[in-house]
Amino acid sequence: KFAMVAPDVQIDDGKGTILISSEEGETEANNHRKLSEFGIRNGTRLQADDFLQDYTLLINVLHSEDLEKDVEFEVVGDTPEKVGPKPSEPTSKNITNGSDDGAQPSTSTG
């Protein structure tokens, strides 16, 4: 739904509890656990990062008893347009040793 390629999702509580990792197998044990087992309740915020596409979403979890039959969740609000990998930016300057003043290293032998 969020058009993420390789998301990392963590609880936005300052503890850094990772629910989903883009590293293969790192959070596989979480796949069959319920959100409530992680302490996620109405009002919990999740942070989803997609490094490959360079964007982050903050997700507010809101509990509702009013969903239609067989609907487990609903996304409400603005969802991003399909985002693609950022195009690489062309380098406009040749920077040597962290300096852009045009100075070159000495080539004298002595």
GROMACS elastic network, one bead per residue, 0.5 to 0.9 nm:
[ bonds ]
;  ai    aj funct       b0    kb
    1     4     6  0.80484   500
    1    75     6  0.80987   500
    1    79     6  0.78299   500
    2    57     6  0.88011   500
    2    79     6  0.62855   500
    2    80     6  0.65342   500
    2    81     6  0.83523   500
    2    82     6  0.79966   500
    3    79     6  0.88649   500
    3    80     6  0.76154   500
    3    81     6  0.78613   500
    3    82     6  0.57933   500
    3    83     6  0.69484   500
    3    84     6  0.89471   500
    4     7     6  0.59168   500
    4    48     6  0.89560   500
    4    49     6  0.84443   500
    4    50     6  0.61520   500
    4    52     6  0.87172   500
    4    53     6  0.76760   500
    4    55     6  0.89616   500
    4    82     6  0.85416   500
    4    83     6  0.80276   500
    5    22     6  0.87314   500
    5    50     6  0.67150   500
    5    51     6  0.87339   500
    5    52     6  0.70394   500
    5    53     6  0.74733   500
    5    84     6  0.89077   500
    6    21     6  0.79232   500
    6    22     6  0.50080   500
    6    23     6  0.84322   500
    6    49     6  0.82705   500
    6    50     6  0.56219   500
    6    51     6  0.71419   500
    6    52     6  0.66974   500
    6    53     6  0.84785   500
    7    20     6  0.70670   500
    7    21     6  0.64672   500
    7    22     6  0.54386   500
    7    48     6  0.62518   500
    7    49     6  0.54647   500
    7    51     6  0.73236   500
    7    52     6  0.85489   500
    8    18     6  0.73474   500
    8    19     6  0.76510   500
    8    20     6  0.53002   500
    8    22     6  0.54563   500
    8    23     6  0.84680   500
    8    47     6  0.81014   500
    8    48     6  0.55981   500
    8    49     6  0.52296   500
    8    50     6  0.64511   500
    8    51     6  0.82634   500
    9    17     6  0.85850   500
    9    18     6  0.58857   500
    9    19     6  0.54822   500
    9    21     6  0.65353   500
    9    22     6  0.87669   500
    9    46     6  0.67150   500
    9    47     6  0.56124   500
    9    49     6  0.64509   500
    9    50     6  0.88957   500
   10    13     6  0.85523   500
   10    15     6  0.89536   500
   10    16     6  0.59947   500
   10    17     6  0.53532   500
   10    19     6  0.53804   500
   10    20     6  0.70133   500
   10    21     6  0.85778   500
   10    45     6  0.88936   500
   10    46     6  0.57289   500
   10    47     6  0.54305   500
   10    48     6  0.66043   500
   10    49     6  0.87142   500
   11    14     6  0.78084   500
   11    15     6  0.76404   500
   11    16     6  0.62981   500
   11    17     6  0.55316   500
   11    18     6  0.66413   500
   11    19     6  0.73255   500
   11    38     6  0.87083   500
   11    40     6  0.80005   500
   11    44     6  0.76650   500
   11    45     6  0.63111   500
   11    47     6  0.62578   500
   11    48     6  0.88749   500
   12    15     6  0.76210   500
   12    16     6  0.69854   500
   12    17     6  0.81123   500
   12    44     6  0.76959   500
   12    45     6  0.53653   500
   12    46     6  0.50129   500
   12    47     6  0.56718   500
   12    58     6  0.83009   500
   13    16     6  0.69001   500
   13    17     6  0.80817   500
   13    44     6  0.83410   500
   13    45     6  0.75895   500
   13    46     6  0.83043   500
   14    17     6  0.83488   500
   17    38     6  0.84728   500
   18    21     6  0.67900   500
   18    27     6  0.76411   500
   19    27     6  0.66007   500
   19    30     6  0.66356   500
   19    31     6  0.86844   500
   19    35     6  0.89717   500
   19    38     6  0.84665   500
   20    23     6  0.87436   500
   20    26     6  0.81061   500
   20    27     6  0.57394   500
   20    28     6  0.80400   500
   20    30     6  0.76532   500
   20    31     6  0.84454   500
   20    48     6  0.87872   500
   21    24     6  0.72374   500
   21    25     6  0.80978   500
   21    26     6  0.62048   500
   21    27     6  0.58688   500
   21    28     6  0.85727   500
   22    25     6  0.86552   500
   22    26     6  0.79747   500
   22    27     6  0.87504   500
   22    50     6  0.84529   500
   23    26     6  0.56714   500
   23    27     6  0.80465   500
   24    27     6  0.78057   500
   24    28     6  0.79087   500
   25    28     6  0.50034   500
   25    29     6  0.81299   500
   26    29     6  0.79850   500
   27    30     6  0.55304   500
   27    31     6  0.74169   500
   28    31     6  0.55792   500
   28    32     6  0.85602   500
   29    32     6  0.70582   500
   29    33     6  0.78165   500
   30    33     6  0.52659   500
   30    34     6  0.82586   500
   31    34     6  0.83995   500
   33    36     6  0.83320   500
   33    37     6  0.66183   500
   33    38     6  0.83346   500
   34    37     6  0.54341   500
   34    38     6  0.74373   500
   34    40     6  0.89206   500
   35    38     6  0.54674   500
   35    39     6  0.68622   500
   35    40     6  0.53940   500
   35    41     6  0.77371   500
   36    41     6  0.63345   500
   37    40     6  0.72554   500
   38    41     6  0.88780   500
   39    44     6  0.85831   500
   40    43     6  0.81906   500
   40    44     6  0.57037   500
   40    45     6  0.83047   500
   40    46     6  0.89895   500
   40    61     6  0.79261   500
   41    44     6  0.55871   500
   41    61     6  0.70827   500
   41    62     6  0.76304   500
   41    63     6  0.73458   500
   42    45     6  0.89918   500
   42    60     6  0.83477   500
   42    61     6  0.56855   500
   42    63     6  0.50363   500
   42    64     6  0.86560   500
   43    60     6  0.61757   500
   43    61     6  0.54013   500
   43    62     6  0.56016   500
   43    63     6  0.79339   500
   44    59     6  0.83167   500
   44    60     6  0.60111   500
   44    61     6  0.53625   500
   44    62     6  0.76467   500
   45    58     6  0.66627   500
   45    59     6  0.54866   500
   45    61     6  0.60961   500
   46    57     6  0.81451   500
   46    58     6  0.57601   500
   46    60     6  0.64949   500
   46    61     6  0.75998   500
   47    56     6  0.70096   500
   47    57     6  0.58311   500
   47    59     6  0.62269   500
   47    60     6  0.89870   500
   48    55     6  0.84775   500
   48    56     6  0.55715   500
   48    57     6  0.50940   500
   48    58     6  0.63871   500
   48    59     6  0.75095   500
   49    52     6  0.89977   500
   49    53     6  0.87829   500
   49    54     6  0.75980   500
   49    55     6  0.60279   500
   49    57     6  0.64750   500
   49    58     6  0.88484   500
   50    53     6  0.55563   500
   50    54     6  0.57801   500
   50    55     6  0.55601   500
   50    56     6  0.62870   500
   50    57     6  0.86712   500
   51    55     6  0.67330   500
   51    56     6  0.83135   500
   52    55     6  0.82517   500
   52    84     6  0.83917   500
   52    85     6  0.59422   500
   52    86     6  0.78324   500
   53    83     6  0.66583   500
   53    84     6  0.58494   500
   53    86     6  0.60415   500
   54    85     6  0.74728   500
   54    86     6  0.71175   500
   55    83     6  0.86770   500
   64    67     6  0.67156   500
   64    73     6  0.88863   500
   65    68     6  0.89479   500
   67    70     6  0.82054   500
   67    71     6  0.60864   500
   67    72     6  0.74555   500
   67    73     6  0.74885   500
   67    74     6  0.78454   500
   68    71     6  0.55054   500
   68    72     6  0.84867   500
   69    72     6  0.84012   500
   71    74     6  0.75246   500
   75    78     6  0.86591   500
   75    79     6  0.81873   500
   76    79     6  0.82094   500
   80    83     6  0.72747   500
   83    86     6  0.84751   500
   84    87     6  0.84344   500
   85    88     6  0.88062   500
   86    89     6  0.85411   500
   89    92     6  0.89214   500
   91    94     6  0.74004   500
   93   100     6  0.74962   500
   94   100     6  0.72173   500
   94   102     6  0.83143   500
   95    98     6  0.60087   500
   95    99     6  0.57575   500
   95   100     6  0.50005   500
   95   101     6  0.82012   500
   95   102     6  0.77420   500
   96    99     6  0.55797   500
   96   100     6  0.66998   500
   96   101     6  0.87949   500
   96   102     6  0.78393   500
   96   103     6  0.78983   500
   96   104     6  0.72108   500
   96   105     6  0.84527   500
   97   100     6  0.83980   500
   97   104     6  0.87945   500
   97   105     6  0.86353   500
   99   102     6  0.74205   500
   99   103     6  0.76728   500
  100   103     6  0.76338   500
  101   104     6  0.88866   500
  104   107     6  0.86265   500
  106   109     6  0.87446   500
